[in-house]
Amino acid sequence: MAWKWYEITSYKASIGGDTDDYYASVQLFGEQFYALLTFHKEGPLPEASAPTTYGQRFYGHMDYQQMQGVVDLLRNEKPVRFGWNDKNPNLFHLMTREEPVGEGDGLLAVDIA
């Protein structure tokens, strides 16, 4: 099984409009890469799609409760990569780079007091 990884350069999030398909989504953009992650409130999740031949386009599905974690990662970390397994597209991940323990957000308690 081979993994394909792409650095995310920008994203767009949307939420609302209770539809039959999904409740919220996050679009991920990168160089020759696009992914749409849809977040569902209930029911079984649809299968993720295999990438198309028009660049690397990925369509995945997650539980709605996971959206906050995804947006938090995209908002607060850099760089963030997205990857999927080409033999099983349902195996996909968002991942940061390796970071030292305790790095934090760069603010000290005395800085915000």
N, C-alpha and C positions, 0 to 999 in steps of 0.2 A: 504494500500500500504506500502510495506516494502522497505527500502533502504539498500543496501549493500555497505560498505565502505572498501577501501583497501589503505594502505599507499604505495606510489610510492617510490621505492628505486632507480630506474634508468630509463632513457628514451633514445630513439633514434629518431632523426628527419631526414626526407628526403624530398627533393623538386626537382621538375623538371620532364621532360618527359611528355609532355601533352598527356595523354591517355584518352580513353573514360571513364574509370572507375573513376579516380581521378587524381589530380595534385600533391598532397603532402600528407605526412602522419607523424604521431607521434606514436611510439610504447611506451607503458607504461609497466614497469615491477615491480612486487612486490612479496612478499611471496605467493606462490600458486595463482598468479594472473597475467593476461596479458590482455592488451587492445590495440587495433589498432584503432586510430582515423584517418579517411581519410578526406581530405579537397578538396572540389569540387569547381571549378571556376564558374559553371553555372548549370542551370537546377534544378529540384526538387531533394532534398536529398533522398537517399534510406533510408529505415527503418533500425534502429539499430537492431542488432541480440540479441537474448536472450543468456545468458551464456551457454556454453556447459557443459557436465558432466566431461570433462577432465581438472580438475582444473577450475578456474574461468576465462574464456576467453570471452571478450566483443569486439564487433565490432560496432563502431559508426561512424557517418558522420556529418561533419560540413562545413559551408561555408568557402571558402579559406581565406576570410578577417579575420577570427577568429584565424588563425594559429599563427600570431605574438603574440597575447595575451596569447595563450596556452604555447608557447615556453618561453615567458618572465616569466610567472608564474613558470614554471619548472626550469628555469635557476636561478631565483633570490629568490625564497622562499623555506623554509624548515621548517617543513615537508609539503608535499602536499599529499592530499588524493584524490582518485577517487571513485565516487559512482554512482550507477544507481538504478532506481526503478525497482524492479523485476516484477511488474505488467505492466509497460510500459517502455521498455528499451530506448525509445527515450528521456526519462527524465534522463539525466546524467550530472554530474558536476565534475569539479576540484575545490578543496577547500583547503585553508591554515588553519592553526590553528588560534585561536583568538590571536590578537596582540594588544599591547597598541597603542593608537593614537600617531602619530608622531615618531614612532620608527625609520623610515628611514633605510638607509643601513649601519649605523654605522660610517660614515665619517662626520666629521665636515668641514665646509667651510674653516677653517684655516688649516686643515690637507692637503688640496689639493692645497692650494695657494702657 
